[in-house]
C-alpha cells in the first residue's frame, strides 16, 4: 500500500502533536509546519523529532505555503494553525483575523494553484456558535460568534465551504467543541486549573485566579478528537461535522473535579475571581450534537470528563514534581 503524506500546520500545539502521533500509527509520512523563530517551542513535539519532518511556513505568507506544498507533496493537509486563545483575540484582533481567516484562504489558494488532488481539513470551532440560538448545537445551527476569534474562524469555515463548492476541493470543516489534555497550553482555563491545583497540592501556591466560573462547555479529550479529523478525510465525500461529547459542565464543575483529585473539597477557598480574566462578551453555554459524525464516520469519544480532568491534574503534579 502506498504511503500517504500529510502536512500539519500548528504542529507544536496540542492538536497538532496528537494528530502527528496518530498519523504515524497509520503509517503516514508527516510534515509539521512551524513558523520560523529564533527559539522553537517544541514542548509538545520533542518526542517527534526524528519521526516527522519539520518545515518552515506561515499562514500569513502565501509564498511560504506554496513552497511547503511543493516540498512535501501532501495527500492531506490539516490546518490546525491559528491564533487560538480566545481571550487574546480582543487584544490582537487584526493579527487574529489575518491568521485565522485569511490564512485559511491562503492555504486553499495554495492547494488550488498546486493543481494537486489534496484533501483539506479546516479546524473550525464551537466558538462560532457564540450566543447560541439552539441547544444542542449541530451542523445546521445558525452561528452567532461573540469574539474576534469566533468571527475569524467563521470566515475560515465559510471560505472552506466556498472552495469545496466552487473549485471541487475535497475540504472539510471539523466544528470541534472544547477538547483538552495534558498538552493544553497553560494560558487556557482548563490547564490553568490543573496546573493551579497541582501547585496547591504541592505547596507551591495558595490560590488560582480565574474569570467567569459559570460558563458551561462540552469538554472532550483531544486525542479522541484528532481521530475524528482523520476520519473526515477518509470519507468518500467532503462534508462538515460537529465533534463533541454531548455533555456539558461548568468551570465550577471542572474545579470541583480537579480539586477532588487531590482530596480538597472546599475548593472555593482556593479560587479568586479576577476581572482581568473576564471576557468583554461571554459565551455562556455550548454543548454539541455529534450524531452526524457518529453515524457517518463511526466516531465516538472514549475518555470521560472525569478521566480527562484526572489525567491533566496528575500530569501537572508529575511535571512540577520533576522541576522541584
C-alpha positions in Angstrom: 0.0 0.0 0.0 1.3 3.4 -0.9 2.4 5.6 2.0 0.3 8.7 2.4 1.9 12.1 3.2 0.3 14.7 5.5 1.1 18.3 6.1 0.0 19.5 9.6 0.0 23.2 10.4 0.1 24.2 14.1 2.3 21.1 14.7 3.6 22.2 18.0 0.1 22.8 19.5 -1.9 20.3 21.5 -3.9 19.0 18.5 -1.0 19.1 16.0 1.2 17.0 18.2 -1.6 14.4 18.9 -2.5 14.3 15.3 1.1 13.6 14.3 1.2 10.8 16.9 -2.0 9.3 15.4 -0.9 9.6 11.7 2.4 7.9 12.5 0.4 4.9 13.8 -1.4 4.8 10.4 1.9 4.7 8.5 1.9 8.3 7.2 4.9 10.4 6.4 4.2 13.6 8.4 5.4 17.1 7.8 4.9 19.6 10.6 4.7 23.2 9.6 6.0 25.8 12.1 6.8 29.5 11.9 10.4 30.5 11.7 11.5 31.9 15.0 14.7 32.2 17.0 13.5 29.8 19.7 11.4 26.8 18.7 8.6 25.8 21.1 8.6 22.1 20.8 7.4 21.1 24.2 4.6 19.0 22.7 6.7 17.7 19.8 10.1 16.9 21.3 9.3 13.2 21.2 8.5 13.6 17.4 12.0 14.8 16.4 13.4 12.3 14.0 10.0 10.8 13.4 8.5 13.7 11.4 9.9 16.4 9.2 9.6 20.0 10.5 9.3 22.7 7.8 9.0 26.4 8.0 5.8 28.1 6.8 3.5 30.8 7.9 -0.3 31.2 7.3 0.3 34.9 6.9 2.7 34.4 4.0 1.2 32.9 0.8 4.5 32.0 -0.9 5.7 30.0 2.1 2.5 27.9 1.8 3.2 27.3 -1.8 6.7 26.2 -1.0 5.6 23.9 1.7 3.2 22.1 -0.6 5.8 21.9 -3.3 8.4 20.5 -0.8 6.2 17.8 0.8 3.7 17.0 -2.0 0.9 16.1 0.6 -2.1 13.9 0.1 -3.8 15.6 3.0 -3.4 19.0 4.8 -4.7 19.5 8.3 -4.9 23.2 9.0 -4.6 23.4 12.8 -2.5 26.6 12.8 -4.3 29.6 14.4 -4.2 32.3 17.0 -6.2 30.0 19.2 -6.5 31.8 22.6 -9.9 33.5 22.6 -9.1 36.0 25.3 -6.1 37.3 23.4 -8.2 37.9 20.3 -9.6 41.1 21.8 -6.1 42.5 22.2 -4.9 41.5 18.7 -8.0 41.3 16.5 -6.2 42.2 13.3 -3.5 39.5 13.7 -6.2 37.0 14.8 -8.1 37.8 11.6 -5.1 37.7 9.4 -4.0 34.2 10.5 -7.4 32.5 11.3 -9.4 33.9 8.4 -7.1 34.9 5.6 -4.6 32.2 6.5 -7.3 29.6 5.5 -7.9 31.4 2.2 -4.1 31.5 1.5 -3.8 27.7 2.1 -6.8 26.9 0.0 -5.4 29.1 -2.8 -2.1 27.3 -2.5 -3.9 24.0 -2.9 -5.8 25.2 -5.9 -2.7 26.7 -7.5 -0.7 23.5 -6.9 -3.1 21.5 -9.1 -2.7 18.5 -6.8 -5.5 16.4 -5.5 -5.1 17.3 -1.9 -7.7 16.7 0.8 -8.0 19.6 3.3 -9.2 19.7 6.9 -10.1 23.0 8.5 -10.1 23.3 12.3 -13.4 25.1 12.9 -14.7 25.7 16.4 -17.8 25.8 18.6 -17.0 29.4 19.4 -18.6 30.2 16.1 -22.0 29.5 17.8 -21.3 32.0 20.5 -24.6 33.4 21.7 -26.4 30.2 21.0 -29.8 30.2 19.3 -30.3 26.5 19.5 -29.3 23.8 22.0 -27.6 21.4 21.5 -25.7 22.9 18.6 -25.4 20.9 15.4 -24.2 21.4 11.8 -27.4 23.3 10.8 -27.4 25.6 13.9 -27.0 29.3 13.0 -23.8 31.0 14.1 -23.5 34.0 16.4 -19.8 34.5 17.3 -19.0 36.6 20.3 -15.3 37.3 20.0 -12.8 38.3 17.3 -11.6 34.7 17.4 -15.0 33.3 16.7 -15.6 35.8 13.9 -12.3 35.0 12.3 -13.0 31.3 12.5 -16.3 31.8 10.9 -14.6 33.3 7.8 -12.3 30.2 7.7 -15.4 27.9 7.9 -17.3 29.6 5.0 -14.3 30.0 2.7 -13.6 26.3 3.1 -17.2 25.5 2.1 -16.8 28.0 -0.8 -13.7 26.4 -2.2 -15.4 23.0 -1.9 -18.4 24.2 -3.8 -16.6 26.5 -6.3 -13.5 24.5 -7.2 -14.3 20.9 -6.1 -11.6 20.9 -3.4 -12.0 18.0 -1.0 -12.4 20.3 2.0 -13.9 19.5 5.4 -14.8 21.6 8.4 -14.5 20.0 11.8 -16.6 22.0 14.2 -14.8 20.9 17.3 -16.2 21.7 20.8 -13.7 22.3 23.6 -11.2 19.5 23.9 -8.4 19.4 26.5 -5.4 17.3 27.5 -2.1 17.2 29.3 -0.6 19.1 26.3 -3.0 22.0 26.6 -1.3 25.5 26.7 -1.0 27.0 30.2 -3.0 30.1 29.2 -6.2 28.1 28.7 -8.6 27.9 31.7 -8.6 24.1 32.0 -4.8 23.8 32.1 -4.6 26.8 34.3 -6.9 24.9 36.7 -5.0 21.6 36.5 -1.7 23.4 36.9 -3.0 25.5 39.8 -4.4 22.5 41.6 -1.1 20.7 41.3 0.7 23.7 42.7 -1.6 24.0 45.6 -1.3 20.3 46.3 2.5 20.6 46.3 2.5 23.6 48.5 3.8 25.9 45.7 0.8 28.2 45.6 -2.3 29.1 47.7 -4.9 30.1 45.1 -5.9 30.2 41.4 -7.1 33.4 39.8 -9.9 33.0 37.3 -12.6 34.9 35.5 -16.2 33.7 34.9 -16.8 30.4 36.8 -20.3 29.9 35.4 -19.5 29.4 31.7 -20.5 25.9 30.6 -18.8 23.8 28.0 -18.8 20.5 26.2 -15.3 19.2 27.1 -13.7 16.2 25.4 -10.3 14.7 25.3 -8.0 15.9 22.5 -6.6 12.6 21.3 -10.1 11.4 20.6 -10.8 14.5 18.6 -7.8 14.2 16.3 -9.1 10.8 15.2 -12.3 12.5 14.0 -10.2 14.9 11.9 -8.6 12.0 10.1 -11.9 10.1 9.7 -13.3 13.1 7.8 -10.6 13.0 5.2 -11.0 9.2 4.7 -14.7 9.5 3.8 -15.8 9.3 0.2 -17.3 12.8 0.1 -16.2 16.0 1.9 -18.6 17.4 4.5 -18.7 19.3 7.8 -19.1 17.7 11.2 -19.7 18.7 14.8 -17.3 16.8 17.1 -18.5 16.8 20.7 -19.4 14.6 23.7 -22.9 15.9 24.1 -22.3 16.5 27.9 -21.9 20.0 29.5 -20.0 21.0 32.6 -19.3 24.4 34.1 -16.0 25.8 35.1 -17.1 25.2 38.7 -17.6 21.6 37.9 -14.1 21.4 36.4 -12.7 23.0 39.6 -14.6 20.6 41.8 -13.4 17.5 39.9 -9.8 18.8 39.8 -9.6 19.6 43.5 -11.2 16.2 44.3 -8.2 14.6 42.6 -6.0 15.9 45.5 -8.7 15.4 48.2 -9.7 19.0 48.6 -13.4 19.5 49.0 -13.5 23.2 50.0 -12.1 24.3 46.6 -13.9 27.7 46.8 -11.4 28.8 49.4 -8.6 28.4 46.9 -10.1 30.3 43.9 -10.2 34.1 43.4 -12.2 35.7 40.7 -10.2 38.4 38.8 -11.8 40.9 36.5 -8.8 40.8 34.2 -9.9 37.4 33.0 -13.4 38.3 32.2 -14.4 38.4 28.5 -15.9 41.6 27.1 -18.7 39.4 25.6 -19.1 36.0 27.3 -20.2 32.7 25.7 -22.3 31.2 28.4 -23.3 27.7 27.2 -22.0 25.4 24.5 -23.0 21.7 24.0 -22.8 19.8 20.8 -24.8 17.2 18.9 -22.3 15.0 17.2 -24.9 12.5 15.9 -23.8 13.0 12.3 -20.1 12.2 13.0 -21.1 9.2 15.0 -23.5 7.9 12.3 -21.4 8.7 9.2 -17.8 8.4 10.4 -18.4 5.9 13.2 -16.6 8.2 15.6 -17.3 8.5 19.3 -15.4 9.8 22.3 -13.6 7.3 24.6 -12.4 9.3 27.5 -14.9 10.7 30.1 -14.8 14.2 31.6 -13.7 12.9 35.0 -10.9 10.8 33.5 -9.7 13.7 31.4 -9.5 16.1 34.4 -7.7 13.4 36.4 -5.1 12.9 33.7 -4.4 16.6 33.5 -4.1 17.1 37.2 -1.8 14.2 37.9 0.3 15.0 34.8 0.9 18.5 36.2 1.8 17.1 39.6 4.4 14.9 37.9 5.7 17.8 35.8 6.0 20.1 38.8 7.5 17.4 40.9 10.2 16.9 38.3 11.0 20.6 38.4 11.5 20.7 42.1 
